[in-house]
Amino acid sequence: MTQKTLELVDRASDRKVSLPVRPGTIGPSVVDIAPLNRELGVFTYDPGFGATAACESRITYIDGDAGVLLYRGYPVEQLAEKSTFTEVAYLLLHGELPSRKQIDEFTSSIRHHTMINESLLRFFNGFHYDAHPMAMVSAVVASMSAFYHDTMDIYNPRQREIFAHRIIAKIPTIAAAAHKHALGQPYVYPRNDLDYCSNLLHMLYAVPCEPYEVDPVAAQALDLLFILHADHEQNASTSTVRLAGSTGTNPYAAIAAGISALWGPAHGGANEAVLTMLEQIGTVDNIPKFLSQAKDKTSHVRLMGFGHRVYKNFDPRAKIIREMCHKVLSRLGRSDNPLFELALRLEEIALQDEYFIERKLYPNVDFYSGIIYSAIGIPRSMFTVMFAIARTVGWVAHWQEMIADPAMRIGRPRQIYTGPTRRDYREIGSRA
Ligand code: SDX
């Protein structure tokens, strides 16, 4: 098949440049713009990377107009219904659904890497009791590189695999320790007899003075939320992990950079901001007043949990989580949850408002997730930490894909310069 090209003519110099066009297996093709700088001496300009493919990937595909999300080709709706987070983690890391033997080995390896070095646990004592859990988790993950020197050769596939299992296994333990530190309660050690989400809930809620039974409804709800949050193509935090990792830094530092990027309210921090927003709105009567603020650019108020850079239709994850809310709340005996009722009305009213319609702003993954986190007892300050636990799988999958690519180069974007032209230094006495 002859390769397509995009022909550009620079009218000023009457020079022509041919840009190769590469098709993906599905979705938009890409234009290789390298010849633009090489032959015409110009850069492309795309702040926010709204139209820029920064890499080639085989992990996740999103169709924002059709509201499609595929993990290694499998629709997220099917994985949400039929799979588990541990199986989805294997799929994202290895590219195929595991055999029984493969998932048993993977599950066993994860379960036997859940403890963290006791010195790492002592790091938490250095934080003030009211430190935000994301600050503690990002700091402790970054510090892991001081403990695991045996997995620092990023070009050794076995060491990459050991790193992947370690960070996926330990991030729940670190998250739970941050929560326990905030409560002033003793840390709860992981249990190898529990599945991934039951173990996390046990570490979050168990106390030494009495046995703690994990609620299977809560564990199942968390597992489903983790599947939906596991990966999402080149979002801000995943792109951060790729850019940091492209320098050859150790993988723990790259993941810690991703955690920091996820924290922002425009990204993973939105789930925490949605609950704060719902509580500020308080009642259905206040919705119109809030929406007028969200539509007023000068207010700096946004309808949190709404809008998405890629989805210009429903975020498929939001639809699944909204349905989950109905089931989880009724199974937990909280179907009259006032915040959920308020969120449903807020969505209904916003989706009839011209401002949101014409800008194609729909609920995203963060709009309803906090309702479920709250219902299973997760404190609001831990919502984004939950997101980080799940997204660690995606970050690791993308980091591995990039490092294993022999064509990997350090990421180094350029700019358009609009500052002063060259000028000479002036002594202070001659300045105005
Ligand atoms: C996640 O990238 C990913 O895949 C992220 C994520 C993942 O899984 O990794 O899906 C997870 O981060 C979901 C998004 C969570 N964030 C929020 O819910 C915060 C609220 N949403 C926004 O701030 C915003 O919608 C973004 C950040 C999500 C997207 O921003 P864009 O693509 O830069 O869109 P934009 O700011 O250019 O908005 C386009 C227009 C603007 O109005 P105009 O200038 O055209 O008049 O829509 C308006 C914006 O003012 N707008 C909103 C709005 N979101 C966009 N107005 C009010 N409320 C909002 N939420």
Boltz pocket constraint, residues with backbone or C-beta under 6 A from the ligand:
constraints:
  - pocket:
      binder: B
      contacts: [[A, 48], [A, 229], [A, 231], [A, 232], [A, 234], [A, 235], [A, 236], [A, 265], [A, 266], [A, 267], [A, 268], [A, 270], [A, 294], [A, 295], [A, 301], [A, 302], [A, 303], [A, 304], [A, 305], [A, 306], [A, 307], [A, 308], [A, 309], [A, 310], [A, 359], [A, 361], [A, 364], [A, 365], [A, 366]]
      max_distance: 6.0
